Amino acid sequence: MITKPTVVVVVVGAGASFDLGLPLGSVLQQKVVAAVANSSSEAFRYFRAAAHNLFDKDGSRADAALARAQRHVSGLRHAASVDNYLDQVRSDTDFVSICKMAIGYEIAKAESGSVIARQTSYDRVIDSASDAEYFLLDLLNLAVRGHQEENLEESLVNLTFIIFNYDRCVEKVLLSWLQMRFSNSAPYLFSQVKFVHVYGSLGPYGQIEGSEFFDSESSHGAVQNPHLTIPDFASRIKIFTEQEDSEVAEKIRNAIHFSQAILFLGFGFEEQNMRFFRSPQSYAKRIFCTTVGKGRQNELAISKSLMEMMGVDDDIGMVGGKAKRLFSEFYHPIGRAVGSLPVT
């Protein structure tokens, strides 16, 4: 159980959501290119109506932005990432808004097509997540050991998720798990956990207006009333420079500052994202991370960077595999780091 007056920080990257059927960043990038470039597609028709609403019914501005997006979106195809590209062209705010609408549209489709979507009960959601070997179930079982329903909040209140994905898979699975285990107090317990979406999301999960895409049967690619919904995506999704000095960045720094244990799961360790984690050492920390496909030299560089940035003296628990393997190989160290009961 997490009992110490510090926080356990779980940094979630696109690799973690991939297990549930969400796209990796490179795949999302190409989907956004395809959605914007093809003027004959169903999605583009939605974007045209959405752009007119986004730009206050200014048809000439909307059409000009869409035409410019079609001409220039090919640059995104070969960029390092969506975030990098939009940061580089951020001065063209209308073009960036069109791309943000496309990101939201593709994430909404992905949520509704994920393995945890449209399940008929909470336990079916958890069964699906378990079959996909989703990291959260292993983490939660460690976090709640030794607690009963009446004092479970003592553990959950010290748990912070820093999520670099636009999707709400963490929230969906966590709330379903709480509803399955502790139905009476699930909403309250869910409210004790902190979620920080670094670059935004489709909306707050756990509220009716923020949950619909996982359960949508809409014929419009999982988006109800796309001419109204898609413009909202553009306002919710952020790029790096919009967050660098924001309240979100401050929340991340505070969480890292007071953390006892930090887990990086499915995270790419890109430099622009790593800047959020610069923090002087204040409390002893243990760091664990997955580095799928990175290779030995990159793993050494990542380890050195993390130790220098966070003032960590201990070895970093690292596996070149998925989260399931991390929790297996470091079961005892992670259990002790998050303040769980002694492992026998």
C-alpha positions in Angstrom: 0.0 0.0 0.0 1.2 3.5 -0.7 1.4 4.9 2.9 4.2 7.5 2.9 3.6 11.2 2.7 5.0 11.4 -0.8 3.7 10.4 -4.2 4.2 7.6 -6.6 4.4 9.0 -10.1 3.5 6.9 -13.1 4.6 8.4 -16.4 2.5 6.9 -19.2 3.5 7.1 -22.9 1.9 5.8 -26.0 3.5 2.4 -25.7 1.3 1.7 -22.7 -1.9 2.4 -24.5 -0.8 0.4 -27.5 -1.6 -2.8 -25.6 -5.2 -1.8 -25.6 -5.3 -1.0 -29.3 -4.5 2.7 -29.4 -2.0 3.8 -32.0 1.7 4.5 -31.3 2.8 8.1 -32.1 4.2 7.2 -35.5 0.9 5.6 -36.5 -1.2 8.5 -35.2 1.1 10.8 -37.2 0.3 9.0 -40.5 -3.4 8.8 -39.7 -3.5 12.6 -39.2 -1.7 13.1 -42.5 -4.2 10.8 -44.3 -7.2 12.5 -42.7 -6.2 16.0 -43.6 -4.8 15.3 -47.1 -7.8 13.4 -48.5 -10.4 16.0 -49.4 -12.8 13.3 -50.6 -12.8 11.4 -47.3 -15.7 11.4 -44.9 -13.4 12.8 -42.2 -12.5 15.8 -44.4 -16.2 16.7 -44.8 -16.4 16.7 -41.0 -13.4 18.9 -40.8 -14.8 21.4 -43.2 -18.0 21.8 -41.2 -16.0 21.8 -38.0 -13.6 24.5 -39.3 -16.4 26.8 -40.1 -17.6 26.5 -36.5 -14.1 26.8 -35.1 -13.4 30.0 -36.9 -16.8 31.6 -35.9 -18.6 30.8 -39.2 -15.9 32.6 -41.2 -16.1 30.5 -44.3 -13.2 32.1 -46.2 -10.8 31.7 -43.2 -11.9 28.1 -42.7 -11.5 27.2 -46.4 -8.1 28.9 -46.6 -6.9 27.0 -43.5 -8.1 23.7 -44.9 -6.4 24.3 -48.3 -3.2 25.3 -46.5 -3.4 22.2 -44.4 -3.7 20.0 -47.5 -0.7 21.6 -49.1 1.6 21.5 -46.0 0.5 18.5 -44.1 2.9 16.3 -46.1 5.7 17.9 -44.0 4.2 16.0 -41.1 4.6 12.7 -42.8 8.4 12.8 -42.4 8.6 14.7 -39.2 10.1 13.3 -36.0 6.6 13.4 -34.4 3.3 15.2 -34.4 4.3 17.2 -31.4 7.6 18.3 -32.9 6.1 19.3 -36.2 3.2 21.3 -34.7 5.7 23.0 -32.4 7.8 24.0 -35.5 4.9 25.5 -37.4 3.1 27.0 -34.4 3.0 30.5 -35.9 0.4 29.3 -38.4 -2.3 28.9 -35.7 -5.1 28.0 -38.1 -3.1 25.2 -39.6 -2.2 23.9 -36.1 -5.9 24.0 -35.2 -6.8 21.8 -38.2 -4.2 19.3 -37.3 -5.4 19.3 -33.7 -8.9 18.6 -34.9 -7.5 15.6 -36.9 -5.7 14.3 -33.8 -8.8 14.4 -31.7 -10.9 12.8 -34.4 -8.4 9.9 -34.8 -8.1 9.4 -31.0 -11.8 9.3 -30.6 -12.0 6.6 -33.3 -9.2 4.7 -31.5 -10.8 4.9 -28.1 -14.1 3.5 -29.6 -12.2 0.7 -31.3 -10.0 -0.2 -28.4 -10.2 -3.6 -26.6 -11.8 -2.0 -23.6 -14.5 -0.2 -25.6 -18.2 -1.0 -25.6 -17.9 -3.7 -22.9 -21.1 -4.6 -21.2 -19.8 -4.6 -17.6 -16.9 -3.4 -15.5 -15.5 -6.9 -15.1 -15.5 -7.3 -18.9 -13.4 -4.2 -19.2 -10.9 -5.6 -16.7 -10.9 -9.0 -18.3 -10.1 -7.3 -21.6 -7.3 -5.2 -20.0 -5.9 -8.3 -18.3 -5.9 -10.3 -21.6 -4.0 -7.4 -23.1 -1.5 -7.4 -20.2 -2.2 -3.8 -19.4 0.2 -2.4 -16.8 -2.4 -0.8 -14.6 -3.7 -4.0 -13.1 -0.3 -5.0 -11.7 0.3 -1.6 -10.3 -3.1 -1.4 -8.6 -2.7 -4.8 -7.0 0.6 -3.5 -5.4 -0.9 -0.2 -4.4 -3.9 -1.5 -2.5 -2.4 -4.4 -0.6 -3.1 -4.1 3.1 -6.0 -1.7 2.6 -9.7 -2.2 3.0 -12.4 -0.2 1.2 -12.8 2.3 4.1 -9.1 3.4 4.1 -8.1 2.8 0.5 -8.0 6.5 -0.2 -4.8 6.6 1.9 -3.1 4.8 -0.9 -4.8 6.4 -3.9 -4.4 10.0 -2.8 -0.6 9.6 -3.2 -0.8 8.2 -6.8 -0.2 10.6 -9.7 -0.4 9.7 -13.4 1.5 11.9 -15.8 0.0 11.0 -19.2 1.6 11.9 -22.5 -1.2 10.3 -24.5 -4.4 12.1 -25.6 -6.5 9.0 -24.8 -8.2 8.3 -21.4 -7.4 4.6 -21.2 -5.8 4.9 -17.7 -8.9 6.6 -16.3 -11.3 4.1 -18.0 -9.5 1.0 -16.6 -8.9 2.5 -13.2 -12.5 3.5 -12.7 -13.7 0.1 -14.0 -11.4 -1.6 -11.6 -12.6 0.4 -8.7 -16.3 -0.2 -9.7 -15.6 -3.9 -9.9 -13.8 -4.1 -6.5 -15.4 -1.3 -4.5 -18.6 -0.4 -6.2 -20.1 1.7 -3.4 -17.2 4.1 -3.1 -15.7 3.9 -6.5 -16.5 7.4 -7.7 -15.0 8.9 -4.5 -11.9 6.7 -4.6 -11.4 7.6 -8.3 -11.5 11.3 -7.4 -8.5 10.8 -5.0 -6.2 9.9 -7.9 -4.4 12.7 -9.8 -4.3 12.7 -13.6 -2.1 15.1 -15.5 -2.6 15.0 -19.3 0.5 16.8 -20.5 -0.8 17.6 -24.0 -4.5 17.5 -23.2 -7.1 14.9 -23.9 -10.6 14.5 -25.4 -12.2 15.6 -22.2 -12.5 14.7 -18.5 -13.1 11.0 -17.9 -15.4 9.9 -15.1 -18.0 12.4 -16.1 -20.8 11.8 -18.5 -19.6 14.4 -21.0 -16.1 13.0 -21.0 -16.7 9.3 -21.4 -18.7 8.8 -24.6 -16.1 7.8 -27.1 -15.3 4.5 -25.4 -19.0 3.5 -25.7 -20.0 5.3 -28.9 -22.0 3.6 -31.6 -22.0 6.7 -33.8 -21.8 6.3 -37.6 -19.5 9.4 -37.6 -16.3 7.6 -36.7 -17.2 7.6 -33.0 -17.9 11.3 -33.0 -21.4 12.6 -32.3 -22.2 15.9 -34.0 -18.7 16.2 -35.5 -19.2 19.8 -36.6 -19.6 20.7 -33.0 -17.4 18.1 -31.3 -14.3 18.3 -33.4 -13.7 22.0 -32.8 -13.7 21.2 -29.1 -10.8 18.8 -29.7 -8.6 21.7 -31.1 -9.1 23.7 -27.9 -8.3 20.7 -25.6 -5.1 19.5 -27.4 -1.9 21.4 -26.7 1.6 21.5 -28.2 4.9 21.6 -26.2 5.3 25.4 -26.2 1.8 25.9 -24.9 2.6 23.7 -21.9 6.3 24.4 -21.2 5.6 27.2 -18.7 2.0 26.3 -17.9 0.1 25.1 -14.8 0.5 21.6 -16.1 4.3 21.9 -16.1 4.2 23.1 -12.5 2.0 20.2 -11.5 4.6 17.8 -13.0 7.5 19.5 -11.3 5.7 19.3 -7.9 4.9 15.7 -8.4 8.4 14.8 -9.3 9.8 16.9 -6.5 7.9 15.1 -3.8 7.9 11.6 -5.4 9.4 8.5 -3.8 9.0 6.3 -6.8 8.7 7.1 -10.5 7.7 4.6 -13.2 8.1 5.4 -16.9 5.9 3.0 -18.9 5.7 3.0 -22.7 7.5 6.4 -22.7 9.8 7.5 -25.5 12.2 9.7 -23.5 12.2 12.4 -26.2 14.1 15.5 -25.2 11.2 17.9 -25.4 9.2 15.7 -23.0 12.1 15.1 -20.7 12.3 18.8 -20.0 9.2 18.5 -17.8 11.2 16.3 -15.4 14.0 18.6 -14.4 13.8 18.8 -10.6 16.4 19.1 -7.8 16.6 16.1 -5.6 14.5 16.6 -2.5 13.5 13.0 -1.5 15.1 9.7 -2.1 13.7 8.3 -5.3 13.5 4.9 -7.1 13.1 5.0 -10.8 11.8 2.1 -12.9 11.2 2.2 -16.7 10.5 0.2 -19.8 12.6 0.8 -22.9 11.1 -1.4 -25.7 13.3 -1.5 -28.8 15.8 1.1 -27.6 19.0 -0.9 -27.6 21.8 -1.0 -25.1 23.5 2.3 -25.9 20.2 4.2 -25.8 19.4 2.5 -22.5 22.7 3.6 -21.0 22.1 7.2 -22.2 18.5 7.2 -20.8 19.8 5.9 -17.4 22.5 8.5 -17.2 20.1 11.3 -18.2 17.5 10.3 -15.5 20.1 10.0 -12.8 21.6 13.5 -13.6 18.2 15.2 -14.0 16.7 13.8 -10.7 19.8 13.4 -8.6 19.2 9.7 -8.2 22.1 7.6 -6.8 20.4 4.2 -6.9 20.5 2.0 -10.0 17.5 2.5 -12.3 15.3 -0.6 -12.7 15.1 -0.9 -16.5 13.8 -3.6 -18.8 13.9 -3.7 -22.6 10.4 -5.0 -22.7 6.8 -4.1 -21.8 5.4 -3.2 -18.4 4.3 -6.7 -17.6 7.9 -7.8 -17.7 9.0 -4.8 -15.5 6.5 -5.7 -12.8 7.6 -9.3 -12.9 11.4 -8.7 -12.8 11.2 -5.9 -10.3 8.2 -7.1 -8.3 9.9 -6.8 -4.9 11.8 -3.5 -5.5 8.7 -1.8 -6.9 6.6 -3.2 -4.1 9.0 -1.7 -1.5 9.3 1.6 -3.4 5.6 2.3 -3.5 5.3 1.6 0.2 3.5 -1.7 -0.1 3.4 -4.3 2.6 6.6 -6.3 3.0 6.9 -9.1 0.4 7.2 -12.5 2.0 
